[in-house]
């Protein structure tokens, strides 16, 4: 069986040439609208996710974050299972204690943003809101310091020495640590 190649001189179209052009333009506009809709939808989902995440680059040393909950830190310090469970229980109590304060702080920051968004911001209201935020931050910092000192009490002197080396010079400079958002603890 032999096949012959036939060279066409006219394009293959559905119906008349005029109808095909209009059909293609209409389909092109529909596709453009679909792509624009898709891009706008993805952008809105990303924006909504960022808005609900809150301010900053994350939650710092939350559950599974840094500190002795970090497997690297726990193994480096040589924590016993009992120490690990004690520290975990302390950590959970600490988070339960500061969580309402952090929610209040988030709300106050939102209120401050709204005050600044006002076309004619009131300086006294802004200053008062900043003082409220500073007071909440100080309260969280105080609770976190107390928690860290209590947690240090569970460690042996050798583990405390390793902890100091691990943290490095200054506050939170070593591997697995870091200052975290509002010094949230271990």
LINVEN-V685362 format. One record per pair of residues at least 12 apart in sequence whose C-alpha atoms are under 7 Angstrom apart, sorted by sequence separation. I is the first residue (numbers start at 1). J is the second residue. If there is no record, write none. Layout:
# LINVEN-V685362
<<I,J> <I,J>>
This chain:
# LINVEN-V685362
<<112,126> <112,129> <108,129> <108,133> <105,133> <105,136> <101,136> <148,185> <147,185> <148,186> <101,140> <144,183> <144,184> <141,182> <144,185> <98,140> <141,183> <94,147> <87,151> <83,154> <77,159> <77,162> <77,163> <73,176> <67,176> <66,176> <67,177> <66,177> <68,186> <61,180> <67,186> <60,180> <66,186> <60,181> <59,181> <61,184> <61,185>>
